[in-house]
Amino acid sequence: MKITSLILLFSLAFFACGPEQKKESEETDSNLIEEQWVFDTILVEKESGDCAATETGCITIALSYPQVHEPDSIGKLVNEHIIGLLLGTMRDSFKHVDAYTDHLVREYKAYSKGAADVAGWQIENEVRIEYASNQLISVRLESFENFGGASPNLRVGLRSFSQSTGKRLVLADVFKENYEDTLLYLCHYHLKNALTTNLEVTYEDGFLQDREKGFELNEHFLLNETGISFVYFDPAFQATGAGWQEFTVPYSELIEANILDEKGALGFLLGSVNL
């Protein structure tokens, strides 16, 4: 296991429009740096079998994830959330990453025992900090898991946490009541643009299919300096290797739609936003 450290200063990256407002933002930014957290980047690498010589009969595991160094109670909660994201569906079975990797090695040995030319397993999971301010922390998971099947399992995970409580943020922490229809409309609009830009569009009987309508609001989102990001997966994308499609709804549109809760996790944006 390797550990490297990085220091994140929690400061706002949002800027108001207009020369006078921007100047005010620059003056107050220094006052918004309230805390300094040190994050250790944990690297876990394991393998079993002669991986250097062959791709069969071999399992390789490479995991990377951040952890708050010398955490207080809030930092410990954030650390637990990050490990849970890393482990995915196995988070309820294992509380420690080493126990999870040991389990994978045992499973592969049992799977390949007594068999010749058994396809190798390859697991590469990375969680990284996508955005940090003195209000929130956002992380992203990118996962590649090949358990010897025809195609690997690709997974993208997005999470945002309150910097003051360590709690994972949900949509109800961000928006007013009855926000759903408006937010879903904006999501469909920006997902459609993303699909069109990436040429992930399909036709049936000569008519363009509304792939974006398959997206439904969910709690898998990430808040960054520009907006709220979601991911959408359609099995039809796998044929082109696209996998998960990510899209972002800008904060400026959320403010214009008047659906942000002024007392919520992004209430501060109602006075300062990057347009």
SULKA-V666158 format. One record per residue. N is the residue number from 1. SS is DSSP state (alpha for helix, beta for strand, coil for the rest). OMEGA is omega in degrees with one decimal (* if undefined). BURIAL is + if it has 24 or more other ideal C-beta (glycine too) atoms within 12 Angstrom, else -. Layout:
BEGIN
n=N ss=SS omega=OMEGA burial=BURIAL
n=N ss=SS omega=OMEGA burial=BURIAL
END
This chain:
BEGIN
n=1 ss=coil omega=179.0 burial=-
n=2 ss=beta omega=-180.0 burial=-
n=3 ss=beta omega=171.4 burial=-
n=4 ss=beta omega=-175.6 burial=-
n=5 ss=beta omega=172.7 burial=-
n=6 ss=beta omega=-179.4 burial=-
n=7 ss=beta omega=177.5 burial=-
n=8 ss=beta omega=173.3 burial=+
n=9 ss=beta omega=-178.5 burial=-
n=10 ss=coil omega=179.1 burial=+
n=11 ss=coil omega=-177.5 burial=+
n=12 ss=coil omega=174.9 burial=+
n=13 ss=coil omega=-179.9 burial=+
n=14 ss=coil omega=-179.0 burial=+
n=15 ss=coil omega=177.7 burial=+
n=16 ss=coil omega=179.1 burial=+
n=17 ss=coil omega=179.1 burial=-
n=18 ss=coil omega=-175.2 burial=-
n=19 ss=alpha omega=-176.0 burial=-
n=20 ss=alpha omega=179.5 burial=-
n=21 ss=alpha omega=-179.6 burial=-
n=22 ss=alpha omega=178.6 burial=-
n=23 ss=alpha omega=178.6 burial=-
n=24 ss=alpha omega=179.8 burial=-
n=25 ss=alpha omega=-179.4 burial=+
n=26 ss=alpha omega=-178.8 burial=-
n=27 ss=alpha omega=-175.6 burial=-
n=28 ss=alpha omega=-177.8 burial=-
n=29 ss=alpha omega=-177.3 burial=-
n=30 ss=alpha omega=179.5 burial=-
n=31 ss=alpha omega=-177.2 burial=-
n=32 ss=alpha omega=177.1 burial=-
n=33 ss=coil omega=-172.8 burial=-
n=34 ss=coil omega=-176.3 burial=-
n=35 ss=coil omega=176.8 burial=-
n=36 ss=beta omega=178.4 burial=-
n=37 ss=beta omega=173.7 burial=+
n=38 ss=beta omega=177.9 burial=-
n=39 ss=beta omega=169.3 burial=+
n=40 ss=beta omega=172.3 burial=+
n=41 ss=beta omega=-176.8 burial=+
n=42 ss=beta omega=177.7 burial=+
n=43 ss=beta omega=178.7 burial=-
n=44 ss=beta omega=179.7 burial=+
n=45 ss=beta omega=178.6 burial=-
n=46 ss=beta omega=174.2 burial=+
n=47 ss=beta omega=177.0 burial=+
n=48 ss=beta omega=-174.5 burial=+
n=49 ss=coil omega=-179.1 burial=+
n=50 ss=coil omega=-174.2 burial=-
n=51 ss=coil omega=-179.8 burial=-
n=52 ss=coil omega=-174.8 burial=-
n=53 ss=coil omega=-173.6 burial=-
n=54 ss=coil omega=177.2 burial=-
n=55 ss=coil omega=177.8 burial=-
n=56 ss=beta omega=179.9 burial=-
n=57 ss=coil omega=-173.0 burial=+
n=58 ss=coil omega=173.0 burial=+
n=59 ss=beta omega=176.3 burial=+
n=60 ss=beta omega=-179.0 burial=+
n=61 ss=beta omega=176.7 burial=+
n=62 ss=beta omega=-179.1 burial=+
n=63 ss=beta omega=177.9 burial=+
n=64 ss=beta omega=-178.4 burial=+
n=65 ss=beta omega=179.5 burial=+
n=66 ss=beta omega=174.2 burial=+
n=67 ss=beta omega=177.4 burial=+
n=68 ss=beta omega=-179.6 burial=+
n=69 ss=coil omega=-178.6 burial=-
n=70 ss=coil omega=-171.6 burial=-
n=71 ss=coil omega=167.3 burial=-
n=72 ss=coil omega=-176.8 burial=-
n=73 ss=alpha omega=178.6 burial=-
n=74 ss=alpha omega=178.6 burial=-
n=75 ss=alpha omega=177.9 burial=+
n=76 ss=alpha omega=179.2 burial=-
n=77 ss=alpha omega=176.9 burial=+
n=78 ss=alpha omega=178.2 burial=+
n=79 ss=alpha omega=179.4 burial=+
n=80 ss=alpha omega=178.5 burial=+
n=81 ss=alpha omega=-178.0 burial=+
n=82 ss=alpha omega=177.9 burial=+
n=83 ss=alpha omega=176.9 burial=+
n=84 ss=alpha omega=177.1 burial=+
n=85 ss=alpha omega=-179.5 burial=+
n=86 ss=alpha omega=-174.6 burial=+
n=87 ss=alpha omega=176.4 burial=+
n=88 ss=alpha omega=-176.4 burial=-
n=89 ss=alpha omega=-179.4 burial=-
n=90 ss=alpha omega=-174.5 burial=+
n=91 ss=coil omega=179.2 burial=-
n=92 ss=coil omega=-178.9 burial=-
n=93 ss=coil omega=-176.2 burial=-
n=94 ss=coil omega=177.7 burial=-
n=95 ss=coil omega=-178.1 burial=-
n=96 ss=coil omega=-175.5 burial=-
n=97 ss=alpha omega=-179.6 burial=+
n=98 ss=alpha omega=178.1 burial=-
n=99 ss=alpha omega=178.5 burial=-
n=100 ss=alpha omega=-179.0 burial=+
n=101 ss=alpha omega=176.1 burial=+
n=102 ss=alpha omega=178.0 burial=-
n=103 ss=alpha omega=179.5 burial=-
n=104 ss=alpha omega=179.5 burial=+
n=105 ss=alpha omega=178.3 burial=+
n=106 ss=alpha omega=-179.8 burial=-
n=107 ss=alpha omega=-179.1 burial=-
n=108 ss=alpha omega=178.6 burial=+
n=109 ss=alpha omega=178.3 burial=-
n=110 ss=alpha omega=-179.1 burial=-
n=111 ss=alpha omega=-173.8 burial=-
n=112 ss=alpha omega=-175.9 burial=+
n=113 ss=coil omega=175.8 burial=-
n=114 ss=coil omega=-179.6 burial=-
n=115 ss=coil omega=179.9 burial=-
n=116 ss=coil omega=176.5 burial=-
n=117 ss=coil omega=176.2 burial=-
n=118 ss=coil omega=-179.1 burial=-
n=119 ss=beta omega=179.7 burial=-
n=120 ss=coil omega=174.0 burial=+
n=121 ss=beta omega=178.7 burial=+
n=122 ss=beta omega=-179.3 burial=+
n=123 ss=beta omega=178.2 burial=+
n=124 ss=beta omega=179.9 burial=+
n=125 ss=beta omega=178.7 burial=+
n=126 ss=beta omega=169.4 burial=+
n=127 ss=beta omega=178.3 burial=+
n=128 ss=beta omega=178.4 burial=+
n=129 ss=beta omega=-178.3 burial=+
n=130 ss=beta omega=-177.9 burial=+
n=131 ss=beta omega=176.6 burial=+
n=132 ss=beta omega=172.3 burial=+
n=133 ss=coil omega=178.1 burial=+
n=134 ss=coil omega=172.8 burial=+
n=135 ss=coil omega=-171.7 burial=+
n=136 ss=beta omega=175.2 burial=+
n=137 ss=beta omega=178.4 burial=+
n=138 ss=beta omega=-179.0 burial=+
n=139 ss=beta omega=-179.2 burial=+
n=140 ss=beta omega=172.8 burial=+
n=141 ss=beta omega=169.1 burial=+
n=142 ss=beta omega=-171.8 burial=+
n=143 ss=beta omega=174.3 burial=+
n=144 ss=beta omega=-178.5 burial=+
n=145 ss=beta omega=178.7 burial=+
n=146 ss=beta omega=-179.9 burial=+
n=147 ss=coil omega=174.6 burial=-
n=148 ss=coil omega=-179.9 burial=+
n=149 ss=coil omega=-178.5 burial=-
n=150 ss=coil omega=179.3 burial=-
n=151 ss=coil omega=-178.1 burial=-
n=152 ss=coil omega=173.0 burial=-
n=153 ss=beta omega=177.9 burial=+
n=154 ss=beta omega=-176.4 burial=+
n=155 ss=beta omega=174.2 burial=+
n=156 ss=beta omega=179.2 burial=+
n=157 ss=beta omega=179.7 burial=+
n=158 ss=beta omega=179.1 burial=+
n=159 ss=beta omega=170.5 burial=+
n=160 ss=beta omega=-177.7 burial=+
n=161 ss=beta omega=174.2 burial=+
n=162 ss=beta omega=-179.1 burial=+
n=163 ss=coil omega=-177.3 burial=+
n=164 ss=coil omega=-177.8 burial=-
n=165 ss=coil omega=-175.4 burial=-
n=166 ss=coil omega=-177.7 burial=+
n=167 ss=coil omega=172.7 burial=-
n=168 ss=beta omega=-178.7 burial=+
n=169 ss=coil omega=173.8 burial=+
n=170 ss=coil omega=-175.4 burial=-
n=171 ss=alpha omega=-179.5 burial=+
n=172 ss=alpha omega=176.7 burial=-
n=173 ss=alpha omega=-172.9 burial=+
n=174 ss=coil omega=-169.3 burial=+
n=175 ss=beta omega=173.7 burial=+
n=176 ss=coil omega=173.9 burial=+
n=177 ss=coil omega=176.9 burial=-
n=178 ss=coil omega=178.7 burial=-
n=179 ss=coil omega=-163.8 burial=+
n=180 ss=alpha omega=-175.0 burial=-
n=181 ss=alpha omega=-178.9 burial=-
n=182 ss=alpha omega=180.0 burial=+
n=183 ss=alpha omega=179.7 burial=+
n=184 ss=alpha omega=177.3 burial=+
n=185 ss=alpha omega=179.3 burial=-
n=186 ss=alpha omega=178.5 burial=+
n=187 ss=alpha omega=179.3 burial=+
n=188 ss=alpha omega=-179.6 burial=+
n=189 ss=alpha omega=-176.1 burial=+
n=190 ss=alpha omega=174.5 burial=+
n=191 ss=alpha omega=178.2 burial=+
n=192 ss=alpha omega=177.6 burial=+
n=193 ss=alpha omega=179.8 burial=-
n=194 ss=alpha omega=179.3 burial=+
n=195 ss=alpha omega=179.9 burial=+
n=196 ss=alpha omega=179.6 burial=-
n=197 ss=alpha omega=-178.3 burial=-
n=198 ss=coil omega=177.7 burial=-
n=199 ss=coil omega=177.5 burial=-
n=200 ss=coil omega=179.3 burial=+
n=201 ss=coil omega=-179.2 burial=+
n=202 ss=coil omega=-179.9 burial=-
n=203 ss=beta omega=175.7 burial=-
n=204 ss=beta omega=-176.1 burial=-
n=205 ss=coil omega=176.8 burial=-
n=206 ss=coil omega=-177.8 burial=-
n=207 ss=beta omega=178.5 burial=-
n=208 ss=beta omega=-179.7 burial=-
n=209 ss=coil omega=-179.6 burial=-
n=210 ss=coil omega=-178.2 burial=-
n=211 ss=alpha omega=-175.7 burial=+
n=212 ss=alpha omega=-178.0 burial=+
n=213 ss=alpha omega=177.2 burial=-
n=214 ss=alpha omega=-179.9 burial=-
n=215 ss=coil omega=174.2 burial=+
n=216 ss=coil omega=179.2 burial=-
n=217 ss=coil omega=-179.9 burial=+
n=218 ss=coil omega=-176.0 burial=-
n=219 ss=coil omega=178.7 burial=-
n=220 ss=coil omega=-177.6 burial=+
n=221 ss=beta omega=-178.4 burial=+
n=222 ss=beta omega=175.9 burial=+
n=223 ss=beta omega=178.0 burial=+
n=224 ss=coil omega=-174.5 burial=+
n=225 ss=coil omega=-175.8 burial=+
n=226 ss=coil omega=-176.2 burial=+
n=227 ss=beta omega=178.2 burial=+
n=228 ss=beta omega=-176.4 burial=+
n=229 ss=beta omega=174.2 burial=+
n=230 ss=beta omega=171.0 burial=+
n=231 ss=beta omega=-179.2 burial=+
n=232 ss=beta omega=179.1 burial=+
n=233 ss=beta omega=174.7 burial=+
n=234 ss=coil omega=-180.0 burial=+
n=235 ss=alpha omega=-179.6 burial=-
n=236 ss=alpha omega=-179.7 burial=-
n=237 ss=alpha omega=-175.5 burial=+
n=238 ss=alpha omega=-178.9 burial=-
n=239 ss=alpha omega=-179.8 burial=-
n=240 ss=alpha omega=179.7 burial=-
n=241 ss=coil omega=-175.9 burial=-
n=242 ss=coil omega=-180.0 burial=+
n=243 ss=coil omega=-177.4 burial=+
n=244 ss=beta omega=177.8 burial=+
n=245 ss=beta omega=-179.7 burial=+
n=246 ss=beta omega=177.3 burial=+
n=247 ss=beta omega=-175.6 burial=+
n=248 ss=beta omega=171.7 burial=+
n=249 ss=beta omega=-176.1 burial=+
n=250 ss=beta omega=177.2 burial=+
n=251 ss=alpha omega=-178.5 burial=+
n=252 ss=alpha omega=179.7 burial=+
n=253 ss=alpha omega=176.6 burial=+
n=254 ss=alpha omega=178.1 burial=+
n=255 ss=alpha omega=179.0 burial=+
n=256 ss=alpha omega=179.5 burial=-
n=257 ss=coil omega=176.7 burial=+
n=258 ss=coil omega=178.8 burial=-
n=259 ss=coil omega=176.7 burial=+
n=260 ss=beta omega=176.8 burial=+
n=261 ss=coil omega=-177.1 burial=+
n=262 ss=coil omega=177.0 burial=-
n=263 ss=coil omega=-176.5 burial=-
n=264 ss=coil omega=-174.5 burial=+
n=265 ss=coil omega=-179.8 burial=+
n=266 ss=coil omega=-179.1 burial=+
n=267 ss=alpha omega=-179.9 burial=-
n=268 ss=alpha omega=-179.4 burial=+
n=269 ss=alpha omega=-178.2 burial=+
n=270 ss=alpha omega=175.2 burial=-
n=271 ss=coil omega=-176.7 burial=-
n=272 ss=coil omega=-178.2 burial=+
n=273 ss=coil omega=176.9 burial=+
n=274 ss=coil omega=-177.1 burial=-
n=275 ss=coil omega=* burial=-
END
